[in-house]
Amino acid sequence: MPALAAAREWPVNADHCFQRILLDAACEGVWYDRIAGRPAYAFAPTDLLTAAVALGEAAAVGTADLPALNARSLAWRRARSQPKG
């Protein structure tokens, strides 16, 4: 995916950013709220990894909107970091 980033004008280009985006999308929220261990790929349930890989493949062929997935991931993270109350 990093090799596609410049040509697609994606907002990220580093492996760990793609991991964040795709795992957050698969988890429907911040991935470390659902995956207990690190690195995530070693501890994630198979269904979450399968969903993340499918999203990555869809982004690579242009059927998933990676910038939109990134925006949603960042929104989940901002919301999570806001003080409660």
N, CA, C and O atoms as a Tinker XYZ file with bonds, in Angstrom:
   340  protein
     1  N      0.798000   -1.191000    0.000000    73     2
     2  CA     0.000000    0.000000    0.000000    64     1     3
     3  C      0.852000    1.271000    0.000000    63     2     4     5
     4  O      0.491000    2.248000   -0.656000    81     3
     5  N      1.975000    1.274000    0.724000    73     3     6
     6  CA     2.805000    2.479000    0.662000    64     5     7
     7  C      3.217000    2.837000   -0.765000    63     6     8     9
     8  O      3.333000    4.018000   -1.092000    81     7
     9  N      3.437000    1.843000   -1.612000    73     7    10
    10  CA     3.834000    2.113000   -2.991000    64     9    11
    11  C      2.716000    2.770000   -3.798000    63    10    12    13
    12  O      2.989000    3.442000   -4.792000    81    11
    13  N      1.472000    2.585000   -3.386000    73    11    14
    14  CA     0.331000    3.180000   -4.074000    64    13    15
    15  C      0.000000    4.582000   -3.567000    63    14    16    17
    16  O     -0.714000    5.331000   -4.234000    81    15
    17  N      0.505000    4.930000   -2.413000    73    15    18
    18  CA     0.071000    6.142000   -1.710000    64    17    19
    19  C      0.233000    7.417000   -2.531000    63    18    20    21
    20  O     -0.705000    8.210000   -2.614000    81    19
    21  N      1.374000    7.631000   -3.128000    73    19    22
    22  CA     1.606000    8.875000   -3.868000    64    21    23
    23  C      0.720000    8.963000   -5.106000    63    22    24    25
    24  O      0.121000   10.005000   -5.370000    81    23
    25  N      0.636000    7.882000   -5.859000    73    23    26
    26  CA    -0.172000    7.887000   -7.077000    64    25    27
    27  C     -1.653000    8.102000   -6.782000    63    26    28    29
    28  O     -2.368000    8.723000   -7.568000    81    27
    29  N     -2.105000    7.581000   -5.638000    73    27    30
    30  CA    -3.520000    7.700000   -5.265000    64    29    31
    31  C     -3.802000    8.978000   -4.474000    63    30    32    33
    32  O     -4.953000    9.306000   -4.187000    81    31
    33  N     -2.724000    9.695000   -4.127000    73    31    34
    34  CA    -2.838000   10.897000   -3.299000    64    33    35
    35  C     -3.522000   10.605000   -1.962000    63    34    36    37
    36  O     -4.351000   11.378000   -1.483000    81    35
    37  N     -3.148000    9.465000   -1.376000    73    35    38
    38  CA    -3.669000    9.091000   -0.073000    64    37    39
    39  C     -3.028000    9.960000    1.001000    63    38    40    41
    40  O     -1.906000   10.434000    0.827000    81    39
    41  N     -3.730000   10.173000    2.108000    73    39    42
    42  CA    -3.211000   11.043000    3.158000    64    41    43
    43  C     -2.120000   10.409000    4.020000    63    42    44    45
    44  O     -1.536000   11.085000    4.867000    81    43
    45  N     -1.841000    9.142000    3.821000    73    43    46
    46  CA    -0.806000    8.434000    4.594000    64    45    47
    47  C      0.044000    7.624000    3.627000    63    46    48    49
    48  O     -0.372000    7.344000    2.502000    81    47
    49  N      1.253000    7.246000    4.079000    73    47    50
    50  CA     2.100000    6.406000    3.237000    64    49    51
    51  C      2.916000    5.390000    4.025000    63    50    52    53
    52  O      3.686000    4.634000    3.433000    81    51
    53  N      2.768000    5.356000    5.335000    73    51    54
    54  CA     3.545000    4.439000    6.174000    64    53    55
    55  C      2.721000    3.200000    6.538000    63    54    56    57
    56  O      1.511000    3.275000    6.751000    81    55
    57  N      3.415000    2.064000    6.603000    73    55    58
    58  CA     2.743000    0.806000    6.944000    64    57    59
    59  C      1.883000    0.913000    8.193000    63    58    60    61
    60  O      0.737000    0.463000    8.197000    81    59
    61  N      2.430000    1.513000    9.268000    73    59    62
    62  CA     1.687000    1.551000   10.522000    64    61    63
    63  C      0.427000    2.400000   10.401000    63    62    64    65
    64  O     -0.542000    2.163000   11.122000    81    63
    65  N      0.419000    3.379000    9.508000    73    63    66
    66  CA    -0.791000    4.188000    9.294000    64    65    67
    67  C     -1.869000    3.354000    8.603000    63    66    68    69
    68  O     -3.044000    3.427000    8.965000    81    67
    69  N     -1.468000    2.563000    7.611000    73    67    70
    70  CA    -2.436000    1.689000    6.956000    64    69    71
    71  C     -2.980000    0.671000    7.950000    63    70    72    73
    72  O     -4.170000    0.359000    7.931000    81    71
    73  N     -2.116000    0.152000    8.816000    73    71    74
    74  CA    -2.582000   -0.786000    9.838000    64    73    75
    75  C     -3.632000   -0.125000   10.721000    63    74    76    77
    76  O     -4.677000   -0.718000   10.989000    81    75
    77  N     -3.369000    1.084000   11.170000    73    75    78
    78  CA    -4.330000    1.802000   12.018000    64    77    79
    79  C     -5.664000    1.957000   11.310000    63    78    80    81
    80  O     -6.709000    1.615000   11.862000    81    79
    81  N     -5.630000    2.465000   10.101000    73    79    82
    82  CA    -6.855000    2.737000    9.349000    64    81    83
    83  C     -7.658000    1.463000    9.133000    63    82    84    85
    84  O     -8.856000    1.427000    9.413000    81    83
    85  N     -7.008000    0.426000    8.639000    73    83    86
    86  CA    -7.711000   -0.806000    8.279000    64    85    87
    87  C     -8.183000   -1.570000    9.503000    63    86    88    89
    88  O     -9.289000   -2.110000    9.500000    81    87
    89  N     -7.371000   -1.625000   10.549000    73    87    90
    90  CA    -7.812000   -2.310000   11.767000    64    89    91
    91  C     -8.914000   -1.530000   12.466000    63    90    92    93
    92  O     -9.865000   -2.136000   12.959000    81    91
    93  N     -8.818000   -0.207000   12.525000    73    91    94
    94  CA    -9.898000    0.579000   13.123000    64    93    95
    95  C    -11.203000    0.329000   12.370000    63    94    96    97
    96  O    -12.249000    0.141000   12.991000    81    95
    97  N    -11.148000    0.327000   11.044000    73    95    98
    98  CA   -12.361000    0.094000   10.252000    64    97    99
    99  C    -12.928000   -1.301000   10.519000    63    98   100   101
   100  O    -14.137000   -1.461000   10.682000    81    99
   101  N    -12.062000   -2.297000   10.561000    73    99   102
   102  CA   -12.516000   -3.658000   10.827000    64   101   103
   103  C    -13.116000   -3.796000   12.223000    63   102   104   105
   104  O    -14.057000   -4.561000   12.434000    81   103
   105  N    -12.561000   -3.048000   13.168000    73   103   106
   106  CA   -13.042000   -3.097000   14.557000    64   105   107
   107  C    -14.213000   -2.143000   14.805000    63   106   108   109
   108  O    -14.843000   -2.187000   15.861000    81   107
   109  N    -14.497000   -1.286000   13.831000    73   107   110
   110  CA   -15.539000   -0.260000   13.963000    64   109   111
   111  C    -15.270000    0.640000   15.164000    63   110   112   113
   112  O    -16.184000    1.011000   15.900000    81   111
   113  N    -14.022000    0.976000   15.344000    73   111   114
   114  CA   -13.555000    1.826000   16.432000    64   113   115
   115  C    -12.056000    1.655000   16.583000    63   114   116   117
   116  O    -11.411000    0.979000   15.781000    81   115
   117  N    -11.516000    2.264000   17.601000    73   115   118
   118  CA   -10.074000    2.198000   17.827000    64   117   119
   119  C     -9.673000    0.749000   18.099000    63   118   120   121
   120  O    -10.184000    0.119000   19.025000    81   119
   121  N     -8.763000    0.233000   17.292000    73   119   122
   122  CA    -8.456000   -1.201000   17.353000    64   121   123
   123  C     -7.949000   -1.639000   18.702000    63   122   124   125
   124  O     -8.243000   -2.762000   19.112000    81   123
   125  N     -7.202000   -0.820000   19.417000    73   123   126
   126  CA    -6.653000   -1.307000   20.684000    64   125   127
   127  C     -7.690000   -1.379000   21.781000    63   126   128   129
   128  O     -7.373000   -1.809000   22.890000    81   127
   129  N     -8.930000   -0.971000   21.510000    73   127   130
   130  CA   -10.035000   -1.224000   22.431000    64   129   131
   131  C    -10.589000   -2.634000   22.247000    63   130   132   133
   132  O    -11.329000   -3.124000   23.100000    81   131
   133  N    -10.232000   -3.295000   21.130000    73   131   134
   134  CA   -10.738000   -4.636000   20.846000    64   133   135
   135  C     -9.658000   -5.702000   20.772000    63   134   136   137
   136  O     -9.953000   -6.892000   20.880000    81   135
   137  N     -8.412000   -5.287000   20.588000    73   135   138
   138  CA    -7.310000   -6.248000   20.445000    64   137   139
   139  C     -6.355000   -6.018000   21.605000    63   138   140   141
   140  O     -5.757000   -4.950000   21.727000    81   139
   141  N     -6.218000   -7.025000   22.451000    73   139   142
   142  CA    -5.499000   -6.846000   23.713000    64   141   143
   143  C     -3.984000   -6.763000   23.580000    63   142   144   145
   144  O     -3.345000   -6.042000   24.347000    81   143
   145  N     -3.411000   -7.459000   22.657000    73   143   146
   146  CA    -1.957000   -7.540000   22.610000    64   145   147
   147  C     -1.341000   -6.758000   21.479000    63   146   148   149
   148  O     -2.021000   -6.299000   20.561000    81   147
   149  N     -0.039000   -6.619000   21.569000    73   147   150
   150  CA     0.742000   -5.957000   20.531000    64   149   151
   151  C      1.841000   -6.908000   20.092000    63   150   152   153
   152  O      2.433000   -7.570000   20.944000    81   151
   153  N      2.133000   -7.007000   18.840000    73   151   154
   154  CA     1.548000   -6.311000   17.705000    64   153   155
   155  C      0.148000   -6.840000   17.391000    63   154   156   157
   156  O     -0.153000   -8.012000   17.620000    81   155
   157  N     -0.684000   -5.974000   16.875000    73   155   158
   158  CA    -2.093000   -6.299000   16.647000    64   157   159
   159  C     -2.264000   -7.537000   15.781000    63   158   160   161
   160  O     -3.121000   -8.374000   16.064000    81   159
   161  N     -1.459000   -7.667000   14.728000    73   159   162
   162  CA    -1.643000   -8.800000   13.813000    64   161   163
   163  C     -1.408000  -10.144000   14.490000    63   162   164   165
   164  O     -1.908000  -11.165000   14.018000    81   163
   165  N     -0.666000  -10.160000   15.573000    73   163   166
   166  CA    -0.401000  -11.410000   16.274000    64   165   167
   167  C     -1.506000  -11.774000   17.264000    63   166   168   169
   168  O     -1.608000  -12.929000   17.679000    81   167
   169  N     -2.326000  -10.806000   17.642000    73   167   170
   170  CA    -3.333000  -11.033000   18.673000    64   169   171
   171  C     -4.766000  -10.833000   18.197000    63   170   172   173
   172  O     -5.703000  -11.175000   18.919000    81   171
   173  N     -4.953000  -10.296000   17.018000    73   171   174
   174  CA    -6.297000  -10.036000   16.512000    64   173   175
   175  C     -6.984000  -11.337000   16.122000    63   174   176   177
   176  O     -6.350000  -12.260000   15.612000    81   175
   177  N     -8.288000  -11.398000   16.369000    73   175   178
   178  CA    -9.042000  -12.562000   15.891000    64   177   179
   179  C     -8.992000  -12.627000   14.360000    63   178   180   181
   180  O     -8.883000  -11.601000   13.688000    81   179
   181  N     -9.071000  -13.818000   13.835000    73   179   182
   182  CA    -8.980000  -14.032000   12.398000    64   181   183
   183  C    -10.016000  -13.225000   11.626000    63   182   184   185
   184  O     -9.711000  -12.704000   10.554000    81   183
   185  N    -11.238000  -13.112000   12.150000    73   183   186
   186  CA   -12.275000  -12.387000   11.419000    64   185   187
   187  C    -11.927000  -10.906000   11.266000    63   186   188   189
   188  O    -12.228000  -10.310000   10.232000    81   187
   189  N    -11.303000  -10.306000   12.271000    73   187   190
   190  CA   -10.897000   -8.904000   12.163000    64   189   191
   191  C     -9.760000   -8.735000   11.168000    63   190   192   193
   192  O     -9.753000   -7.787000   10.382000    81   191
   193  N     -8.809000   -9.642000   11.200000    73   191   194
   194  CA    -7.707000   -9.572000   10.232000    64   193   195
   195  C     -8.215000   -9.769000    8.807000    63   194   196   197
   196  O     -7.779000   -9.083000    7.882000    81   195
   197  N     -9.126000  -10.696000    8.640000    73   195   198
   198  CA    -9.701000  -10.938000    7.316000    64   197   199
   199  C    -10.414000   -9.692000    6.807000    63   198   200   201
   200  O    -10.271000   -9.328000    5.640000    81   199
   201  N    -11.179000   -9.039000    7.672000    73   199   202
   202  CA   -11.895000   -7.817000    7.284000    64   201   203
   203  C    -10.915000   -6.695000    6.949000    63   202   204   205
   204  O    -11.119000   -5.967000    5.977000    81   203
   205  N     -9.858000   -6.548000    7.741000    73   203   206
   206  CA    -8.863000   -5.506000    7.490000    64   205   207
   207  C     -8.149000   -5.742000    6.159000    63   206   208   209
   208  O     -7.943000   -4.805000    5.388000    81   207
   209  N     -7.777000   -6.972000    5.895000    73   207   210
   210  CA    -7.107000   -7.302000    4.632000    64   209   211
   211  C     -8.050000   -7.039000    3.459000    63   210   212   213
   212  O     -7.627000   -6.495000    2.439000    81   211
   213  N     -9.306000   -7.414000    3.590000    73   211   214
   214  CA   -10.273000   -7.182000    2.514000    64   213   215
   215  C    -10.430000   -5.687000    2.244000    63   214   216   217
   216  O    -10.524000   -5.277000    1.087000    81   215
   217  N    -10.459000   -4.874000    3.287000    73   215   218
   218  CA   -10.528000   -3.429000    3.100000    64   217   219
   219  C     -9.279000   -2.899000    2.406000    63   218   220   221
   220  O     -9.374000   -2.041000    1.529000    81   219
   221  N     -8.126000   -3.397000    2.786000    73   219   222
   222  CA    -6.888000   -2.992000    2.141000    64   221   223
   223  C     -6.876000   -3.360000    0.672000    63   222   224   225
   224  O     -6.458000   -2.565000   -0.170000    81   223
   225  N     -7.332000   -4.558000    0.362000    73   223   226
   226  CA    -7.402000   -4.977000   -1.036000    64   225   227
   227  C     -8.393000   -4.119000   -1.816000    63   226   228   229
   228  O     -8.142000   -3.768000   -2.969000    81   227
   229  N     -9.518000   -3.781000   -1.188000    73   227   230
   230  CA   -10.515000   -2.926000   -1.839000    64   229   231
   231  C     -9.952000   -1.525000   -2.078000    63   230   232   233
   232  O    -10.201000   -0.928000   -3.125000    81   231
   233  N     -9.209000   -1.008000   -1.131000    73   231   234
   234  CA    -8.584000    0.306000   -1.316000    64   233   235
   235  C     -7.563000    0.249000   -2.455000    63   234   236   237
   236  O     -7.457000    1.185000   -3.248000    81   235
   237  N     -6.831000   -0.828000   -2.530000    73   235   238
   238  CA    -5.803000   -0.964000   -3.564000    64   237   239
   239  C     -6.396000   -0.983000   -4.971000    63   238   240   241
   240  O     -5.781000   -0.485000   -5.913000    81   239
   241  N     -7.587000   -1.557000   -5.112000    73   239   242
   242  CA    -8.217000   -1.604000   -6.434000    64   241   243
   243  C     -9.184000   -0.447000   -6.660000    63   242   244   245
   244  O     -9.761000   -0.315000   -7.739000    81   243
   245  N     -9.359000    0.388000   -5.641000    73   243   246
   246  CA   -10.176000    1.581000   -5.808000    64   245   247
   247  C    -11.639000    1.445000   -5.456000    63   246   248   249
   248  O    -12.432000    2.329000   -5.782000    81   247
   249  N    -12.024000    0.356000   -4.793000    73   247   250
   250  CA   -13.433000    0.194000   -4.418000    64   249   251
   251  C    -13.715000    0.570000   -2.972000    63   250   252   253
   252  O    -14.872000    0.571000   -2.551000    81   251
   253  N    -12.688000    0.888000   -2.212000    73   251   254
   254  CA   -12.846000    1.421000   -0.859000    64   253   255
   255  C    -12.146000    2.766000   -0.811000    63   254   256   257
   256  O    -11.079000    2.941000   -1.399000    81   255
   257  N    -12.737000    3.696000   -0.124000    73   255   258
   258  CA   -12.235000    5.075000   -0.047000    64   257   259
   259  C    -11.289000    5.210000    1.142000    63   258   260   261
   260  O    -11.723000    5.455000    2.267000    81   259
   261  N     -9.998000    5.048000    0.881000    73   259   262
   262  CA    -9.023000    5.098000    1.969000    64   261   263
   263  C     -9.022000    6.441000    2.702000    63   262   264   265
   264  O     -8.964000    6.436000    3.932000    81   263
   265  N     -9.083000    7.590000    2.020000    73   263   266
   266  CA    -9.144000    8.855000    2.763000    64   265   267
   267  C    -10.361000    8.932000    3.699000    63   266   268   269
   268  O    -10.259000    9.478000    4.797000    81   267
   269  N    -11.492000    8.396000    3.279000    73   267   270
   270  CA   -12.672000    8.392000    4.150000    64   269   271
   271  C    -12.464000    7.461000    5.343000    63   270   272   273
   272  O    -12.847000    7.792000    6.465000    81   271
   273  N    -11.864000    6.309000    5.102000    73   271   274
   274  CA   -11.561000    5.394000    6.206000    64   273   275
   275  C    -10.590000    6.040000    7.184000    63   274   276   277
   276  O    -10.734000    5.881000    8.396000    81   275
   277  N     -9.606000    6.763000    6.670000    73   275   278
   278  CA    -8.651000    7.457000    7.529000    64   277   279
   279  C     -9.365000    8.520000    8.362000    63   278   280   281
   280  O     -9.125000    8.627000    9.565000    81   279
   281  N    -10.233000    9.299000    7.739000    73   279   282
   282  CA   -10.961000   10.342000    8.472000    64   281   283
   283  C    -11.805000    9.739000    9.586000    63   282   284   285
   284  O    -11.868000   10.281000   10.689000    81   283
   285  N    -12.450000    8.622000    9.297000    73   283   286
   286  CA   -13.270000    7.966000   10.318000    64   285   287
   287  C    -12.397000    7.434000   11.450000    63   286   288   289
   288  O    -12.765000    7.551000   12.619000    81   287
   289  N    -11.253000    6.855000   11.121000    73   287   290
   290  CA   -10.326000    6.370000   12.140000    64   289   291
   291  C     -9.874000    7.509000   13.047000    63   290   292   293
   292  O     -9.867000    7.373000   14.270000    81   291
   293  N     -9.501000    8.621000   12.446000    73   291   294
   294  CA    -9.051000    9.770000   13.244000    64   293   295
   295  C    -10.176000   10.330000   14.105000    63   294   296   297
   296  O     -9.933000   10.766000   15.231000    81   295
   297  N    -11.400000   10.324000   13.593000    73   295   298
   298  CA   -12.539000   10.799000   14.380000    64   297   299
   299  C    -12.779000    9.903000   15.592000    63   298   300   301
   300  O    -13.038000   10.395000   16.690000    81   299
   301  N    -12.692000    8.594000   15.395000    73   299   302
   302  CA   -12.842000    7.671000   16.524000    64   301   303
   303  C    -11.770000    7.943000   17.571000    63   302   304   305
   304  O    -12.053000    7.915000   18.769000    81   303
   305  N    -10.566000    8.202000   17.139000    73   303   306
   306  CA    -9.465000    8.449000   18.066000    64   305   307
   307  C     -9.621000    9.782000   18.789000    63   306   308   309
   308  O     -9.319000    9.881000   19.978000    81   307
   309  N    -10.087000   10.801000   18.084000    73   307   310
   310  CA   -10.350000   12.088000   18.753000    64   309   311
   311  C    -11.437000   11.937000   19.789000    63   310   312   313
   312  O    -11.304000   12.436000   20.906000    81   311
   313  N    -12.520000   11.248000   19.432000    73   311   314
   314  CA   -13.627000   11.045000   20.357000    64   313   315
   315  C    -13.177000   10.258000   21.589000    63   314   316   317
   316  O    -13.590000   10.550000   22.711000    81   315
   317  N    -12.336000    9.269000   21.366000    73   315   318
   318  CA   -11.844000    8.450000   22.479000    64   317   319
   319  C    -10.987000    9.259000   23.437000    63   318   320   321
   320  O    -10.971000    8.993000   24.639000    81   319
   321  N    -10.263000   10.264000   22.899000    73   319   322
   322  CA    -9.354000   11.029000   23.742000    64   321   323
   323  C    -10.027000   12.205000   24.446000    63   322   324   325
   324  O     -9.415000   12.850000   25.298000    81   323
   325  N    -11.287000   12.488000   24.096000    73   323   326
   326  CA   -11.992000   13.579000   24.751000    64   325   327
   327  C    -12.355000   13.195000   26.183000    63   326   328   329
   328  O    -12.767000   12.063000   26.435000    81   327
   329  N    -12.206000   14.130000   27.120000    73   327   330
   330  CA   -12.581000   13.837000   28.505000    64   329   331
   331  C    -14.080000   13.568000   28.600000    63   330   332   333
   332  O    -14.883000   14.228000   27.940000    81   331
   333  N    -14.435000   12.620000   29.405000    73   331   334
   334  CA   -15.839000   12.293000   29.633000    64   333   335
   335  C    -16.396000   13.234000   30.706000    63   334   336   337
   336  O    -15.712000   13.589000   31.666000    81   335
   337  N    -17.629000   13.616000   30.514000    73   335   338
   338  CA   -18.262000   14.399000   31.576000    64   337   339
   339  C    -18.547000   15.740000   31.193000    63   338   340
   340  O    -19.080000   16.510000   31.992000    81   339
